[in-house]
Amino acid sequence: QVQLVESGGGLVQPGGSLTLSCKASGFAFSDYAVSWYRQGPGKERELVEHIGTAGDATNYEHFAQGRFTISRDNAKNTGYLQLDSLNAEDTAIYYCKIVILRDGNWLDYWGQGTQVTVSS
């Protein structure tokens, strides 16, 4: 059974930092890329970061560049998203997503999300 469990969210002051985790189970984590998305209040879900299987291929959305860092630890079956220099616009639920090949089909799997609130 595929499971993705995010953690690490919380309330942080502007300028602060958080490290989000995405713990995976039920599949060969090291064989798949990991994506992080976020959905702010009243907004559509948007892609934040993406990392390839070896951790050497990442894409940065404009608002994340220089502030967010994606990484993975295949030995721990865990993906990470480091958030620095946070501001109020970063307030959102953050989700990890992995697209997995199952019975010849590519299927999207999402975690439950972790809330990040940036406020003084």
C-alpha positions as CSV (number, residue, x, y, z in Angstrom):
1,Q,0.0,0.0,0.0
2,V,1.5,3.3,-1.1
3,Q,1.6,5.9,1.6
4,L,3.1,9.4,1.7
5,V,3.1,11.2,5.0
6,E,4.1,14.9,5.3
7,S,5.3,16.5,8.5
8,G,7.2,19.6,9.7
9,G,4.6,22.3,9.1
10,G,3.6,24.9,11.7
11,L,3.4,28.5,12.6
12,V,6.5,30.6,11.9
13,Q,7.3,34.3,11.9
14,P,8.2,36.1,8.7
15,G,11.8,35.5,7.8
16,G,11.7,32.2,9.6
17,S,12.4,28.6,8.3
18,L,10.8,25.2,8.3
19,T,11.9,21.8,7.0
20,L,9.1,19.7,5.6
21,S,9.4,15.9,5.3
22,C,7.6,13.4,3.1
23,K,7.9,9.9,4.4
24,A,7.2,7.2,1.8
25,S,6.3,3.6,2.1
26,G,4.8,0.7,0.0
27,F,6.9,1.2,-3.1
28,A,10.6,1.6,-4.2
29,F,11.0,5.2,-3.3
30,S,14.5,5.5,-4.9
31,D,13.0,4.7,-8.3
32,Y,10.7,7.7,-8.5
33,A,10.9,11.5,-8.6
34,V,9.3,13.6,-5.9
35,S,7.4,16.8,-6.3
36,W,6.2,19.3,-3.7
37,Y,3.1,21.4,-4.3
38,R,1.3,24.0,-2.2
39,Q,-2.2,25.4,-2.0
40,G,-2.8,28.8,-0.4
41,P,-6.1,30.0,0.9
42,G,-8.5,30.6,-2.0
43,K,-5.8,29.6,-4.5
44,E,-5.2,26.7,-6.8
45,R,-2.6,24.0,-6.0
46,E,0.8,24.9,-7.6
47,L,4.1,23.1,-8.2
48,V,6.9,24.3,-5.9
49,E,9.8,22.0,-6.5
50,H,10.7,18.7,-8.2
51,I,13.6,16.4,-7.6
52,G,14.8,13.4,-9.7
53,T,15.6,9.9,-8.6
54,A,19.3,10.6,-7.9
55,G,18.7,14.0,-6.3
56,D,20.5,15.7,-9.1
57,A,17.7,17.2,-11.1
58,T,15.6,19.9,-9.5
59,N,13.4,22.7,-10.9
60,Y,12.8,25.9,-9.1
61,E,9.6,27.9,-9.5
62,H,10.3,31.7,-9.4
63,F,9.0,32.3,-6.0
64,A,11.0,29.4,-4.6
65,Q,14.3,30.3,-6.1
66,G,16.9,31.1,-3.5
67,R,14.6,30.4,-0.6
68,F,13.4,26.8,-1.0
69,T,15.6,23.7,-1.3
70,I,14.5,20.3,-2.2
71,S,16.4,17.1,-1.3
72,R,15.9,13.4,-0.7
73,D,17.4,10.6,1.4
74,N,16.7,7.3,-0.4
75,A,18.0,5.3,2.5
76,K,15.3,6.8,4.7
77,N,12.6,6.8,2.0
78,T,12.1,10.5,2.7
79,G,11.9,13.7,0.7
80,Y,12.5,17.1,2.2
81,L,11.6,20.7,1.4
82,Q,13.6,23.3,3.3
83,L,11.8,26.6,3.4
84,D,13.8,29.8,4.3
85,S,13.0,33.5,4.4
86,L,9.3,32.7,4.7
87,N,6.7,35.4,4.1
88,A,3.0,35.6,4.5
89,E,2.5,34.6,0.8
90,D,4.0,31.3,1.6
91,T,1.1,30.4,3.9
92,A,-0.4,27.3,2.4
93,I,-0.9,23.5,2.8
94,Y,2.2,21.8,1.3
95,Y,1.8,18.4,-0.3
96,C,4.3,15.9,-1.7
97,K,3.4,13.9,-4.8
98,I,4.9,10.9,-6.5
99,V,3.9,9.4,-9.8
100,I,4.2,5.7,-9.6
101,L,4.0,3.0,-12.3
102,R,1.4,0.5,-11.4
103,D,0.2,-2.3,-13.7
104,G,1.3,-0.4,-16.7
105,N,-0.3,2.9,-15.6
106,W,1.3,6.0,-14.1
107,L,-0.7,7.0,-11.0
108,D,-0.5,10.1,-8.9
109,Y,-0.1,9.6,-5.2
110,W,-0.5,12.5,-2.7
111,G,0.2,12.9,0.9
112,Q,-2.3,14.5,3.3
113,G,-0.5,17.8,3.4
114,T,1.1,19.8,6.1
115,Q,0.0,23.3,7.0
116,V,2.5,26.2,6.9
117,T,1.4,29.5,8.4
118,V,3.6,32.5,8.2
119,S,2.5,35.2,10.6
120,S,3.8,37.6,13.2
